[in-house]
């Protein structure tokens, strides 16, 4: 695992990382991996069988996707308000991985180009009121309460995510297969073919007002090769097969956080 962690930090080592993952899978690896493109630091144990699909097919999307898409315009208005509103709100925008909040402090290492910024709605670093995005927060509490709880417990976040022009988020794997990620397209460059996301081996483009739902424990990357910004509402949520098992899910995510910290400590503080 420590070898894989070191490889994940170097873009040129990604092919080697997949090769090592293949060898680990073939030899009954202890990480629980089944696909060399899915290499999270924590994989749900064999006692908790979770399906693995890089991108959720349209016909399998949960009903809350329709609610967010239906209200896209009002969510976009509140995004614009955070960007152009009071200094208290505009100052809440931060570079991804800048260290101003507890989670995601290593995310800056995967950014190449002009930058990637976030505004936290739920999770560490969020404003402790609803005045910045009252409609969006109410909508999320109503239709995605488990995602809100996940963020508040430190296992995820809900953010406005703004990717600058000419920026590349390099290939990487999310920390666990216990959760998925949703993107609601808010501001999408006109040239969709030049602003895309790859999850596993599949490339996708965003559409304004539409949800893209994927498992970020699969290797993924983002390219914005346009001269326009790309903005999405980003939501971390439980794997859909865990949503009815919230107590178990909470226990598993705390175990995942502990395992991640243990792996990092082993890597940087080897035993004497």
QUITA-V948996 format. One record per pair of residues at least 12 apart in sequence whose C-alpha atoms are under 10 Angstrom apart, sorted by the first residue. I is the first residue (numbers start at 1). J is the second residue. Records with the same first field share a line. If there is no record, write none. Layout:
# QUITA-V948996
I = J / J
This chain:
# QUITA-V948996
1 = 21 / 24 / 29 / 30 / 31 / 39 / 40 / 41 / 42 / 263 / 264 / 266 / 267
2 = 41 / 263 / 264 / 265 / 266 / 267 / 268
3 = 17 / 20 / 267
4 = 16 / 17 / 18 / 20 / 21 / 39 / 40 / 41
5 = 17 / 39 / 40 / 41 / 263 / 264 / 267
6 = 267
7 = 20
8 = 39 / 110 / 171 / 172 / 173 / 219
9 = 106 / 109 / 110 / 170 / 171 / 172
10 = 109 / 110 / 170 / 171 / 172
11 = 110 / 170 / 171 / 172
12 = 171
14 = 37 / 171 / 172 / 219
15 = 36 / 37
17 = 36 / 37 / 39
18 = 35 / 36 / 37 / 38 / 39 / 219
19 = 36 / 37
20 = 36
21 = 33 / 34 / 35 / 36 / 37 / 38 / 39
22 = 34 / 35 / 36 / 37
23 = 36
24 = 36
30 = 43 / 45
31 = 43 / 44 / 45
32 = 44 / 45 / 46
33 = 45
34 = 52
35 = 52 / 200 / 218
36 = 200 / 218 / 219
37 = 54 / 172 / 173 / 199 / 200 / 201 / 217 / 218 / 219 / 220
38 = 52 / 53 / 54 / 172 / 173 / 174 / 176 / 177 / 199 / 200 / 215 / 216 / 217 / 218 / 219 / 220
39 = 172 / 173 / 174 / 175 / 176 / 177 / 216 / 217 / 218 / 219
40 = 172 / 173 / 174 / 175 / 176 / 177 / 178 / 216 / 217 / 218 / 219 / 260
41 = 173 / 174 / 175 / 176 / 177 / 217 / 256 / 257 / 259 / 260 / 263
42 = 174 / 175 / 176 / 177 / 178 / 217 / 252 / 253 / 255 / 256 / 257 / 258 / 259 / 260 / 263
43 = 175 / 176 / 177 / 178 / 217 / 252 / 256
44 = 176 / 177 / 178 / 252 / 253 / 255 / 256
45 = 252
48 = 178 / 241 / 242 / 248 / 252
49 = 241 / 242
50 = 177 / 178 / 239 / 240 / 241 / 242
51 = 177 / 239 / 240 / 241
52 = 177 / 214 / 215 / 217 / 218 / 239
53 = 199 / 200 / 214 / 215 / 216 / 217 / 218
54 = 180 / 198 / 199 / 200 / 201 / 202 / 213 / 214 / 215 / 216 / 217 / 218 / 219 / 220
55 = 180 / 181 / 198 / 199 / 200 / 202 / 203 / 204 / 212 / 213 / 214 / 215 / 216 / 218
56 = 180 / 182 / 212 / 213 / 214 / 215
57 = 212 / 213 / 214
58 = 211 / 212 / 213
61 = 211 / 212 / 213 / 240
62 = 213 / 240
63 = 143
64 = 139 / 140 / 142 / 143 / 144 / 211
65 = 143 / 144 / 182 / 184 / 210 / 211 / 212 / 213
66 = 210 / 211
67 = 139 / 140 / 143
68 = 136 / 139 / 140 / 143 / 144 / 184 / 209 / 210 / 211 / 233
69 = 184 / 185 / 208 / 209 / 210 / 211
70 = 209 / 210
71 = 135 / 136 / 139 / 209
72 = 136 / 184 / 185 / 186 / 208 / 209 / 210 / 211 / 233
73 = 186 / 208 / 209
74 = 133 / 135 / 136
75 = 133 / 134 / 135 / 136 / 137 / 139 / 160 / 184 / 186 / 209 / 233
76 = 136 / 160 / 184 / 185 / 186 / 187 / 209 / 231 / 232 / 233
77 = 133 / 135 / 136 / 186
78 = 132 / 133 / 134 / 135 / 136 / 160
79 = 119 / 132 / 133 / 136 / 159 / 160 / 161 / 186 / 187 / 231 / 232 / 233
80 = 133 / 186
81 = 132 / 133
82 = 119 / 132 / 133 / 160
83 = 119
85 = 132
86 = 132
88 = 127 / 132
89 = 119 / 127 / 131 / 132 / 133
90 = 119 / 132
91 = 119
92 = 118 / 119 / 120 / 121 / 125 / 126 / 127
93 = 117 / 118 / 119 / 120 / 125 / 160 / 161 / 162
94 = 116 / 117 / 118 / 119 / 120 / 125
95 = 107 / 108 / 115 / 116 / 117 / 118 / 119 / 161 / 162
96 = 108 / 109 / 110 / 111 / 115 / 116 / 117 / 118 / 119 / 161 / 162 / 163
97 = 109 / 110 / 111 / 116 / 117 / 118
98 = 117
100 = 124 / 125
101 = 120 / 123 / 124 / 125 / 126
102 = 123 / 124 / 125 / 154
103 = 123 / 124 / 125 / 154 / 155 / 156 / 157
104 = 156 / 157
107 = 169 / 172
108 = 169
109 = 169 / 170
110 = 168 / 169 / 170 / 171 / 172 / 221
111 = 163 / 167 / 168 / 169 / 170 / 171 / 221 / 222
112 = 166 / 167 / 168 / 169 / 170 / 223
113 = 163 / 164 / 165 / 166 / 167 / 168 / 169 / 223 / 224 / 225
114 = 163 / 164 / 165 / 166 / 167 / 168
115 = 162 / 163 / 164 / 165 / 166 / 167 / 168 / 169
116 = 161 / 162 / 163 / 164 / 165 / 167 / 168 / 169 / 229 / 230 / 231
117 = 159 / 160 / 161 / 162 / 163 / 164 / 231
118 = 158 / 159 / 160 / 161 / 162 / 163 / 231 / 232 / 233 / 234
119 = 158 / 159 / 160 / 161 / 162 / 233 / 234
120 = 151 / 157 / 158 / 159 / 160 / 161 / 234
121 = 133 / 136 / 137 / 148 / 151 / 157 / 158 / 159 / 160 / 233 / 234 / 235
122 = 137 / 140 / 147 / 148 / 149 / 150 / 151 / 152 / 154 / 156 / 157 / 158 / 159 / 235
123 = 147 / 148 / 149 / 150 / 151 / 152 / 153 / 154 / 155 / 156 / 157 / 158 / 159
124 = 151 / 152 / 153 / 154 / 155 / 156 / 157 / 158
125 = 157
126 = 152 / 157 / 158 / 159
136 = 233
137 = 158
140 = 158 / 235
144 = 235 / 237
145 = 237
146 = 236 / 237 / 238 / 243 / 244 / 246
147 = 179 / 235 / 236 / 237 / 238 / 243
148 = 235 / 236 / 237
149 = 237 / 246 / 250
150 = 179 / 236 / 237 / 238 / 246 / 249 / 250 / 253
151 = 235 / 236 / 237
153 = 250 / 253 / 254
154 = 253 / 254 / 257
155 = 176 / 178 / 179 / 236 / 237 / 238 / 250 / 253 / 254 / 256 / 257
156 = 179 / 180 / 181 / 235 / 236 / 237 / 238 / 253
157 = 181 / 234 / 235 / 236 / 237
158 = 181 / 182 / 233 / 234 / 235 / 236 / 237
159 = 183 / 232 / 233 / 234 / 235 / 236
160 = 183 / 184 / 186 / 231 / 232 / 233 / 234 / 235
161 = 183 / 185 / 186 / 230 / 231 / 232 / 233 / 234 / 235
162 = 186 / 187 / 229 / 230 / 231 / 232 / 233 / 234
163 = 222 / 223 / 224 / 228 / 229 / 230 / 231 / 232
164 = 224 / 225 / 226 / 227 / 228 / 229 / 230 / 231
165 = 189 / 195 / 223 / 224 / 225 / 226 / 227 / 228 / 229 / 230
166 = 194 / 195 / 223 / 224 / 225 / 226 / 227 / 228 / 229
167 = 195 / 222 / 223 / 224 / 225 / 226 / 227 / 229 / 230
168 = 195 / 196 / 197 / 221 / 222 / 223 / 224 / 225
169 = 197 / 220 / 221 / 222 / 223 / 224
170 = 219 / 220 / 221 / 222 / 223
171 = 198 / 199 / 200 / 218 / 219 / 220 / 221 / 222
172 = 199 / 216 / 217 / 218 / 219 / 220 / 221
173 = 199 / 200 / 215 / 216 / 217 / 218 / 219 / 220 / 221
174 = 215 / 216 / 217 / 218 / 219 / 220
175 = 216 / 217 / 218 / 256 / 257 / 260
176 = 215 / 216 / 217 / 218 / 252 / 253 / 256 / 257 / 260
177 = 215 / 216 / 217 / 218 / 238 / 239 / 253 / 256
178 = 215 / 216 / 217 / 237 / 238 / 239 / 240 / 241 / 242 / 249 / 250 / 252 / 253 / 256
179 = 214 / 215 / 216 / 217 / 236 / 237 / 238 / 239 / 240 / 241 / 242 / 243 / 249 / 253
180 = 213 / 214 / 215 / 216 / 217 / 235 / 236 / 237 / 238 / 239 / 240
181 = 212 / 213 / 214 / 215 / 216 / 217 / 234 / 235 / 236 / 237 / 238 / 239
182 = 211 / 212 / 213 / 214 / 215 / 216 / 232 / 233 / 234 / 235 / 236 / 237
183 = 206 / 207 / 209 / 210 / 211 / 212 / 213 / 214 / 231 / 232 / 233 / 234 / 235 / 236
184 = 206 / 207 / 208 / 209 / 210 / 211 / 212 / 213 / 231 / 232 / 233 / 234 / 235
185 = 205 / 206 / 207 / 208 / 209 / 210 / 211 / 212 / 230 / 231 / 232 / 233 / 234
186 = 206 / 207 / 208 / 209 / 210 / 211 / 230 / 231 / 232 / 233
187 = 206 / 207 / 208 / 209 / 228 / 229 / 230 / 231 / 232 / 233
188 = 205 / 206 / 207 / 208 / 209 / 224 / 228 / 229 / 230 / 231 / 232
189 = 205 / 206 / 207 / 208 / 224 / 225 / 226 / 227 / 228 / 229 / 230 / 231
190 = 207 / 208 / 226 / 227 / 228 / 230
191 = 205 / 224 / 225 / 226 / 227 / 228
192 = 204 / 205 / 206 / 207 / 224 / 225 / 226
193 = 205 / 206 / 223 / 224 / 225 / 226
194 = 223 / 224 / 225 / 226 / 227
195 = 222 / 223 / 224 / 225 / 226 / 227 / 228 / 229 / 230
196 = 221 / 222 / 223 / 224 / 225 / 230
197 = 220 / 221 / 222 / 223 / 224
198 = 218 / 219 / 220 / 221 / 222 / 223
199 = 214 / 215 / 216 / 217 / 218 / 219 / 220 / 221 / 222
200 = 214 / 215 / 216 / 217 / 218 / 219 / 220 / 221
201 = 218 / 219 / 220
202 = 220
203 = 220 / 221 / 222
204 = 222
205 = 222 / 223
206 = 230 / 231 / 232
207 = 232
208 = 231 / 232
209 = 232
210 = 232
211 = 232 / 233 / 234
212 = 232 / 234
213 = 234 / 235 / 236 / 237
214 = 239
215 = 236 / 237 / 239
216 = 236
238 = 250 / 253
